[in-house]
Every structure is written in C-alpha cells, then in structure tokens.
Amino acid sequence: MHYVEMQDKMQEELEERLIRLTQRLGKRFLGKLGEMAAEVEFWMKDGVYRVEFSTGGFETIAFEISEKGKIKLFRFAG
C-alpha cells in the first residue's frame, strides 16, 4: 500500500535503486534464483526491503537491502 501511494517519481527512483542493488548480487546468483521453483514474497519493514524465496518447506533463501544499500543474504533449511 505504501508503494502504491507514492508519487510516480519516487516509485521510479525506488525501482531503479532496487534493480541496481539486485544486480550487485551477480548474474550467477540471480540465475540460480531464477531456476528455483519457489514462491516469492517482498516486503519492507523499518526501512529494510526483504525478498524471500520459499521452496515449499525444503529451503528458504532471503535477502534484505537496507536504506544505505547494505545487502544481507540468508539461507534456511526446511
């Protein structure tokens, strides 16, 4: 809801920023994510974006991107 209520320019700036930060993860890593049969959730809390890939109980991979662009990667076994 927060995103939808933003002005178009702010939405575009956030999209571009997220794309740049995601590209920093590298083509190999992003390719592996693309091969996963997973459900994906996106949300933001306290200024941190979180993207979570869940493989239906087998494994979860998530990453968080802070407002300053710091990326944390998490991997959880099912």
For each residue, the residues with C-beta under 8 A, 3 or more apart:
1: 4 5
2: 5 6 44
3: 6 11 14
4: 1
5: 1 2
6: 2 3 10 11 14
7: 10 11
8: 11 12
9: 12 13
10: 6 7 13 14
11: 3 6 7 8 14 15
12: 8 9 15 16
13: 9 10 16 17
14: 3 6 10 11 17 18
15: 11 12 18 19
16: 12 13 19 20
17: 13 14 20 21 69
18: 14 15 21 22 49 65
19: 15 16 22 23
20: 16 17 23 24
21: 17 18 24 65 69 71
22: 18 19 25 30
23: 19 20 30
24: 20 21 71
25: 22 29 30 63 71
26: 29 30
27: 30 31
28: 31 32
29: 25 26 32 33
30: 22 23 25 26 27 33 34
31: 27 28 34 35
32: 28 29 35 36
33: 29 30 36 38 53 61
34: 30 31
35: 31 32
36: 32 33 53 55 61
37: 55 56
38: 33 53 54 55 56 61
39: 53 54 56
40: 51 52 53 54
41: 50 51 52 54
42: 49 50 51 52
43: 49 50
44: 2 47 48 49 50
45: 48 50
46:
47: 44 66 67
48: 44 45 64 65 66 67
49: 18 42 43 44 64 65
50: 41 42 43 44 45 62 63 64
51: 40 41 42 62 63 64 65
52: 40 41 42 60 61 62
53: 33 36 38 39 40 60 61 62
54: 38 39 40 41 57 59 60
55: 36 37 38 58 59 60 78
56: 37 38 39 78
57: 54 78
58: 55 77 78
59: 54 55 75 76 77 78
60: 52 53 54 55 74 75 76 78
61: 33 36 38 52 53 73 74 75 76
62: 50 51 52 53 73 74 75 76
63: 25 50 51 71 72 73 74
64: 48 49 50 51 71 72 74
65: 18 21 48 49 51 69 70 71
66: 47 48 69 70 71 72
67: 47 48
68:
69: 17 21 65 66
70: 65 66
71: 21 24 25 63 64 65 66
72: 63 64 66
73: 61 62 63
74: 60 61 62 63 64
75: 59 60 61 62
76: 59 60 61 62
77: 58 59
78: 55 56 57 58 59 60
